[in-house]
Amino acid sequence: MGYGSYSASDWNKLKSSRKLSNDQSVEEVFKNTSCNPKFDPKYIGTRECFDSADHPNTTPIVVGLDVTGSMGYLAVEVATKSLNDFIMKLYSTGAVQDPALMCAAYGDYLDESPLQITQFESDIRIAEQLLEIYFENGGRGEVTPTCLWSFLSRHTNIDAVNKRGEKGFVFTIGDHAKIRSDYVPETIERVNGDKVPGATREGTLKAVQQKFNVFHITIGEPPVSNTQLLSGRLMSISENDISAIPEIIISTIQLQKGMKINDILKQWDEILQPVVKAAISQLSIIENGKSFTI
């Protein structure tokens, strides 16, 4: 996948045709009432991110949203505004070559559909597929970004990794819910359909990091266990700052690629610079096998 190019005019047409606005309810934005099988990991063999004539140096980027009930406001913000802002600013900053985006939705491990995964795309289909996601609105226990990590490590075929030895990027975004730590093999089998005996949160994270730079954005105070698991890879921001998520993600990518923090910050409006700096200053970036703190 990943042919074509994203444009502001295509976004405006989609927004107008769907009558999207960020004052809508979750149900008004996400109309599906069940998971489309094409997004269910149990029925997906491999998600491919291949180079093409249009995009000869693809960079896979995965944005995973917590779709439990408490996170509805974030999903509406992303679907009606932030996703478009993020894509347009990816292009305008040149943060990566030929971005190919996948959206994912993860929920509670007890949900009917704890994980949904779109294709890697480079045009308006990025937004179209996000709007097809089923917002289950659950939330009774622990969330399952680990199942997304396991899927990405086991069910992706990526030219950036295979041809150029370059990792993609994963950004999961959620709140204070604990990332599931118990019965990980059973959870992955139920959600993804894969048998992974002996799987742990830590091992699953290590496996996906062979292909992707993994980061997590928490709205509010994260649980201690999440902070320990994602040490140096977790950023905590306030609910008031969610509009800055596109800039935070792009700045994180640029930081990972070696751009200096002062050069990163001066790209953004002065009002956003303190928010972005506070977020990325929580990171420890791995470069050439060594870790350094911002």
C-alpha positions as CSV (number, residue, x, y, z in Angstrom):
1,M,0.0,0.0,0.0
2,G,1.0,3.6,0.2
3,Y,0.4,5.0,-3.4
4,G,-0.7,8.5,-4.1
5,S,-0.2,11.7,-2.0
6,Y,-2.0,13.4,0.7
7,S,-3.4,16.9,0.0
8,A,-5.2,19.6,2.0
9,S,-7.9,19.8,-0.7
10,D,-8.7,16.0,-0.3
11,W,-9.0,16.5,3.4
12,N,-11.3,19.5,3.1
13,K,-13.5,17.5,0.7
14,L,-13.6,14.6,3.2
15,K,-14.3,16.9,6.1
16,S,-17.1,18.6,4.3
17,S,-18.7,15.4,3.0
18,R,-18.7,13.8,6.5
19,K,-19.6,17.1,8.2
20,L,-16.8,16.7,10.6
21,S,-16.2,19.1,13.5
22,N,-14.5,18.7,16.9
23,D,-17.6,19.6,18.8
24,Q,-19.3,16.4,17.6
25,S,-19.8,13.4,19.9
26,V,-17.8,10.2,19.4
27,E,-20.8,8.5,18.0
28,E,-21.3,11.3,15.4
29,V,-17.6,11.0,14.2
30,F,-17.2,7.2,14.5
31,K,-20.4,5.8,13.1
32,N,-19.5,2.1,12.9
33,T,-21.1,-0.1,15.6
34,S,-18.8,-3.1,15.2
35,C,-15.3,-3.9,14.0
36,N,-14.8,-4.3,10.3
37,P,-13.0,-7.6,9.8
38,K,-10.5,-5.9,7.5
39,F,-9.1,-4.1,10.6
40,D,-9.3,-7.2,12.9
41,P,-5.7,-8.5,13.5
42,K,-7.0,-12.1,13.7
43,Y,-7.9,-11.8,9.9
44,I,-4.8,-9.9,8.8
45,G,-1.8,-11.8,7.4
46,T,0.7,-9.0,6.8
47,R,0.6,-5.2,6.6
48,E,3.1,-4.1,4.0
49,C,4.9,-0.8,3.7
50,F,6.7,-1.0,0.4
51,D,8.6,1.7,-1.6
52,S,7.0,2.8,-4.9
53,A,7.6,5.2,-7.8
54,D,5.6,7.8,-5.9
55,H,7.4,7.1,-2.6
56,P,10.8,5.6,-3.1
57,N,12.0,6.0,0.5
58,T,9.0,5.2,2.7
59,T,9.0,5.8,6.5
60,P,6.3,3.8,8.3
61,I,4.6,5.7,11.1
62,V,2.0,4.1,13.4
63,V,-0.4,6.2,15.5
64,G,-2.3,4.1,18.0
65,L,-5.2,5.6,20.0
66,D,-6.8,4.3,23.2
67,V,-10.5,4.0,22.3
68,T,-11.8,3.2,25.8
69,G,-14.7,5.4,27.0
70,S,-12.5,7.9,28.8
71,M,-10.6,8.8,25.7
72,G,-13.4,9.8,23.4
73,Y,-12.5,13.4,23.4
74,L,-9.0,12.6,22.1
75,A,-10.3,10.4,19.3
76,V,-12.6,13.2,18.1
77,E,-9.7,15.7,18.2
78,V,-7.5,13.4,16.2
79,A,-10.1,12.4,13.6
80,T,-11.4,15.9,13.0
81,K,-8.3,18.0,13.3
82,S,-5.0,16.6,14.6
83,L,-4.5,13.9,12.1
84,N,-4.7,16.3,9.2
85,D,-2.4,18.8,11.0
86,F,0.1,16.1,11.7
87,I,0.3,14.9,8.1
88,M,0.5,18.4,6.6
89,K,3.3,19.4,9.1
90,L,5.1,16.1,8.4
91,Y,5.4,17.3,4.8
92,S,6.1,21.0,5.5
93,T,8.9,20.2,8.0
94,G,10.4,17.4,5.9
95,A,10.8,15.4,9.1
96,V,10.8,12.1,7.2
97,Q,11.0,11.1,3.6
98,D,7.8,9.6,2.1
99,P,5.7,9.0,5.3
100,A,3.3,6.1,5.2
101,L,0.8,6.1,8.0
102,M,-1.1,3.4,9.8
103,C,-3.7,4.1,12.4
104,A,-4.5,1.7,15.2
105,A,-7.1,1.6,17.9
106,Y,-6.6,-0.3,21.1
107,G,-8.9,-0.8,24.0
108,D,-9.5,-2.9,27.1
109,Y,-8.4,-6.5,26.9
110,L,-11.9,-7.6,27.8
111,D,-13.4,-5.6,24.9
112,E,-15.1,-7.3,22.0
113,S,-12.6,-5.7,19.6
114,P,-9.5,-4.8,21.7
115,L,-7.4,-3.9,18.6
116,Q,-8.0,-2.6,15.1
117,I,-5.3,-1.9,12.5
118,T,-5.5,0.0,9.2
119,Q,-3.3,-0.2,6.2
120,F,-0.1,1.8,5.7
121,E,-1.2,4.7,3.4
122,S,0.2,7.9,2.0
123,D,-3.0,9.7,0.8
124,I,-6.5,10.6,2.0
125,R,-7.1,6.9,2.8
126,I,-5.2,7.5,6.0
127,A,-8.1,9.6,7.3
128,E,-10.9,7.6,5.6
129,Q,-9.8,4.4,7.3
130,L,-9.5,6.1,10.7
131,L,-13.1,7.2,10.4
132,E,-14.1,3.5,9.8
133,I,-12.7,2.5,13.2
134,Y,-15.2,1.1,15.7
135,F,-15.1,3.1,18.9
136,E,-16.2,0.5,21.4
137,N,-16.3,2.9,24.3
138,G,-15.3,0.1,26.8
139,G,-12.8,0.3,29.7
140,R,-13.1,-2.2,32.5
141,G,-9.5,-3.1,33.1
142,E,-6.1,-2.9,31.4
143,V,-5.4,-1.8,27.9
144,T,-3.6,-3.6,25.1
145,P,-0.9,-1.6,23.2
146,T,1.2,-4.8,23.8
147,C,-1.0,-6.5,21.2
148,L,-0.3,-3.8,18.7
149,W,3.4,-4.1,19.4
150,S,3.2,-7.9,18.9
151,F,1.3,-7.5,15.6
152,L,3.8,-5.0,14.3
153,S,6.8,-7.2,15.2
154,R,5.2,-10.3,13.7
155,H,2.9,-9.2,10.9
156,T,4.6,-6.3,9.0
157,N,6.8,-6.4,5.9
158,I,8.7,-3.0,5.7
159,D,11.1,-1.9,3.0
160,A,12.7,0.8,5.3
161,V,13.8,-2.0,7.6
162,N,14.5,-4.7,5.0
163,K,16.3,-2.5,2.4
164,R,17.8,0.3,4.4
165,G,18.0,-0.9,8.0
166,E,15.9,2.1,9.1
167,K,13.3,1.8,11.8
168,G,9.8,3.2,11.6
169,F,8.0,5.0,14.4
170,V,5.2,4.0,16.7
171,F,3.3,6.4,18.9
172,T,0.6,5.1,21.2
173,I,-1.6,7.7,23.0
174,G,-3.7,7.0,26.1
175,D,-4.5,8.0,29.6
176,H,-3.9,6.6,33.1
177,A,-4.9,3.0,32.2
178,K,-2.3,0.3,33.0
179,I,-0.8,-1.5,30.1
180,R,-1.7,-5.2,30.6
181,S,1.0,-7.2,32.3
182,D,-0.8,-10.5,33.3
183,Y,-1.6,-13.4,31.0
184,V,0.2,-11.7,28.1
185,P,0.4,-14.9,25.9
186,E,-3.3,-15.6,26.4
187,T,-4.2,-11.9,25.7
188,I,-2.2,-11.9,22.4
189,E,-3.7,-15.1,21.3
190,R,-7.3,-13.9,22.0
191,V,-6.7,-10.5,20.3
192,N,-4.3,-11.3,17.5
193,G,-4.8,-15.0,17.0
194,D,-1.1,-15.7,17.6
195,K,0.4,-18.3,19.9
196,V,3.4,-16.7,21.6
197,P,4.3,-18.9,24.6
198,G,6.1,-17.1,27.4
199,A,5.4,-13.6,26.0
200,T,5.8,-10.7,28.4
201,R,5.2,-7.0,28.1
202,E,9.0,-6.4,28.2
203,G,9.8,-9.1,25.6
204,T,7.0,-7.8,23.3
205,L,8.3,-4.3,23.5
206,K,11.9,-5.5,22.8
207,A,10.6,-7.4,19.7
208,V,8.8,-4.5,18.2
209,Q,11.8,-2.2,18.8
210,Q,13.7,-4.3,16.2
211,K,11.6,-2.6,13.6
212,F,10.2,0.6,15.2
213,N,11.2,3.4,17.6
214,V,8.4,3.1,20.1
215,F,7.0,6.0,22.1
216,H,3.9,6.5,24.3
217,I,2.1,9.7,25.1
218,T,0.0,9.8,28.3
219,I,-2.7,12.3,28.9
220,G,-2.3,13.0,32.6
221,E,-0.3,11.1,35.2
222,P,0.9,7.7,34.0
223,P,0.8,4.6,36.2
224,V,4.2,3.8,37.7
225,S,4.3,0.4,35.9
226,N,3.9,2.1,32.5
227,T,6.7,4.6,33.3
228,Q,9.0,1.8,34.3
229,L,8.2,-0.3,31.2
230,L,8.7,2.7,28.8
231,S,11.4,4.5,30.6
232,G,12.7,7.3,28.5
233,R,10.1,6.6,25.9
234,L,7.0,8.0,27.7
235,M,5.8,11.6,27.6
236,S,3.1,12.9,29.9
237,I,1.1,15.9,28.8
238,S,-2.1,17.6,30.2
239,E,-5.5,17.3,28.6
240,N,-5.2,21.0,27.8
241,D,-2.2,20.3,25.5
242,I,-3.7,17.7,23.2
243,S,-3.8,20.1,20.3
244,A,0.0,20.1,20.4
245,I,0.2,16.3,19.8
246,P,1.2,16.7,16.1
247,E,4.1,19.0,17.0
248,I,5.1,16.7,19.8
249,I,5.2,13.6,17.5
250,I,7.1,15.4,14.8
251,S,9.6,16.8,17.2
252,T,10.2,13.4,18.7
253,I,10.9,12.0,15.2
254,Q,13.3,14.8,14.5
255,L,15.0,14.3,17.8
256,Q,15.5,10.6,17.2
257,K,17.0,11.5,13.8
258,G,19.6,13.8,15.4
259,M,18.1,17.3,15.1
260,K,19.0,19.7,17.8
261,I,16.3,20.7,20.3
262,N,16.7,24.4,19.6
263,D,16.2,23.9,15.9
264,I,13.2,21.7,16.5
265,L,11.5,24.2,18.8
266,K,11.9,27.3,16.5
267,Q,9.8,25.6,13.9
268,W,6.7,26.0,16.1
269,D,4.6,28.9,17.2
270,E,6.0,30.5,20.4
271,I,2.9,29.5,22.4
272,L,3.5,25.8,21.6
273,Q,7.2,25.8,22.2
274,P,7.0,25.3,26.1
275,V,4.5,22.4,25.7
276,V,6.7,20.7,23.1
277,K,9.9,21.2,25.0
278,A,8.3,19.9,28.3
279,A,7.1,16.8,26.4
280,I,10.3,15.8,24.5
281,S,12.5,16.7,27.5
282,Q,11.1,13.6,29.2
283,L,12.7,11.3,26.6
284,S,16.0,9.4,26.5
285,I,16.9,8.9,22.8
286,I,18.9,5.8,21.7
287,E,21.6,6.6,19.1
288,N,24.2,4.2,17.9
289,G,23.3,1.8,20.7
290,K,23.8,4.5,23.4
291,S,21.1,6.3,25.4
292,F,21.2,10.0,26.1
293,T,18.7,12.2,28.0
294,I,17.5,15.5,26.6
